[in-house]
Amino acid sequence: MSRIVRSLLIVISLCLSLTITGCGLQALLGIKNKTSSTTKGGTEPIIAVSLNPDDPNKLLISKGIDDLAKKENAKVKYMDQSAEGNESPLKGAKILIYQGGDTSLLQKSQTDKIPILALTQLPTGVKLEGIITPDQEKTGELMAQSLVSKVTEGQVVILQDDPNEGGSQKQAAGSKAVLSKYPKITIHTIANSPGSESVTKQGLVDFLQKNTGKVQGVLAQNEKLAAIANSVLKQAQLDKKTVLVGGEASVPSLERMSSGDQAGDVDTSPYLQGVNAYQWAQKIIKKESLDVNDSITSEQGEIPAKIVQVKAVTPENLAVVQKSYTKTLQTAEQDKKQKDQQTQKKQQESQTSQDKNKGNSKEQGSDKQGASSGGDQAQGKSGSSSIPSGVQKVTERIKTETTREYLDAQGKVIGTEKTANEQVKTIPPEMLQQQTEQDKSKSQGQGDQSKDQSKDKAK
């Protein structure tokens, strides 16, 4: 076999091999086919967000979400905003970030197959794509460490938020792990079921009364419980004797620290929680891998988790943390105010447009009505439709004014003369009545003629 034939066979075999294996010549040469995963001009996916209305840092979390969404021109819809008409609040949503609020949104999301990303705590009975949460166990440890820096013996009360929630359980476990190292400290836990803050408050009052002078410290897992504890301690005049430490730093709790009513707190980084929640939401929508750094066990199995680091708020760093929280909150409030004004302006413009359309419809209707009853209107303008009863005599006063101008050859006015004439006529009432009836007949005839013309056109 000649060399030329052999080379030709090799080329043919190579082409067949490329065809069979599905590899193109472009791939062999390193040229990639262009694919378009997204289309320009398409609508951006909506990220639905439902935050806990009782969270004191709600605005800080939403600011973390909004700041990133603004950079990427993404659309975020908060579930506390009213939907138009009977429209579903989740319409168009590609994911739901859920921290709290209307629990029916969870079931609706599952029915509509909308992925759910939990924030701060795990909702029960739903399948989750992941959770963003502060380090709850570390939070409990930091709370206890702040307490034992001032108290090493006596009774310590833990005001525990929802005892059935996993994050609250971890927080309590972290606190007890530190306190258990001090044998002279006795721990008493008062659990707070959702919506039963008044019962929790009374429980703390009763315990303080039964153990007068023995309670040296109170650990409150969140801002609501810390505010309750502060109120009870002040009423019992124990606020200067009993150490209070919170587990959810906020502007109000930091102000209590500044005034000496609270000894410590924990910065749970609410702004970063919002940032991470947005980032994960986008990754879930785009089906990208998540930067998981932990997992949380739930009734649905292991949930991928992103744990946000926390830090203790102490008298030493209080000024810095307080300034950061206050400034971020003020900016968030300004952003919300501007957003509310824009929403209100759009609603007003929409209402004005609707009113204008209604007005145009009414004008068109009145124009049609006027065309069909033009004779009647003409009659109204020409004179009175009826003569008052009991009239014996009718006078008609006619006043005319004449202006005469004298012009020269060039058309220039060189003189004027005005004359006025006033006449008074007496008209028999029967004549006026007869004229009125004639006008009516004439108007009616015109209307009938207009109707007949319309019928002819229709035919």
Buried (B, 14 or more C-beta within 10 A) or exposed (E): EEEEEEEEEEEEEEEEEBEEEEEEEEEEEEEEEEEEEEEEEEEEBBBBBBBBEEBBBBBBBBBBBBBBBEEEEBBBBBBEEEEEEEEEBBEEBBBBBBBBBEBEBBEBBBEEEBBBBBBBBBBEEBEBBBBBBBBBBBBBBBBBBBBBBEBEEBBBBBBBBBEEBBBBBBBBEBBBEBBEEBEEBBBBBBBBEEEEBEEBBEBBBEBBEEBEEEBBBBBBBBBBBBBBBBEBBEEBEBBEEBBBBBBBBBBBBBBBBEEEBBBBBBBBBBBBBBBBBBBBBBBBBEEEEBEEEEBBEBEEEEBBBBBBEBBBBBEEEBEEBBEBBEEBBEBBEEBBEEEEEEEEEEEEEEEEEEEEEEEEEEEEEEEEEEEEBBBBEEBEEEEEEEBEEEEEEBEEEEEEEEEEEEEEEEEEEEEEEEEEEEEEEEEEBEEBEEEBEEBBEEBEEBBEEBEEEEEEEEE
